[in-house]
Amino acid sequence: MAARLEAEFGVSSQLIEGGGGVFDVVVDGALLYSKRQCADQFPDENKLVEAIKGGGG
C-alpha cells in the first residue's frame, strides 16, 4: 500500500507501530480508515486512494 500511495500522490507514508495488527490511515488529520473500526478487514487500496483524492472518507 505504501508503494501505491507514493505512486499516486508522490508522498511517502509512515508506519507507526502499534499492537494487534490494527492500523489507521490518516491524511491531514482526517481519519480515512481504521482497521479496528472495520471489523479487522484490510482496506481496499482503490477505495482508499479515491477517498484521499476526494479529500476525505
N, C-alpha and C positions, 0 to 999 in steps of 0.2 A: 504494500500500500504506500509506503514511503516513496518508492520509485515512481509510482503513478502520480502522486501529489507533486513531486518535483517536475515531472514531465509536463503536467497540465498547467502548473502555476509558477514554475521556476523558483520554488522555495524548498528549503529543507525542513523536514519535520523532526520533532524531538520526542524521544521516548523517555517518559519519566516512570521509572519502575514503581510498581505497586505490588499488590499481592492478589492471589487467587485468579490471575489471568483476566481480570477485568480492566477496562480502559475507557477513557473518554476521548472524544475528538472535539477540540475547542479551537475556534477561529475567531480572532479579535475579541476574545472574551465571551463569545456565544457558544454554548454547548450545542453541538450538532448531532452528537451520537454518544450514547452511554451504553456500554455492553451490559452493565448491571441492570439498567432500566429496560433493556430489550431482550429479556429472558435469555441472557447469555448467548445470543446469536451474533455471529460475526457480521459486520456491516457489508452491504453490497457496495463495492467500490464505485460503480457507475452512479448510484443514487447519492452517495456521499459527495462525489465530485460535483454533481448537479446542485446539491444543497449548498456547497461552497460557492459555486458560480452564482447562485441565486441570492447569496448574502445571508443565508440562514437556513434553519431546518424546516 
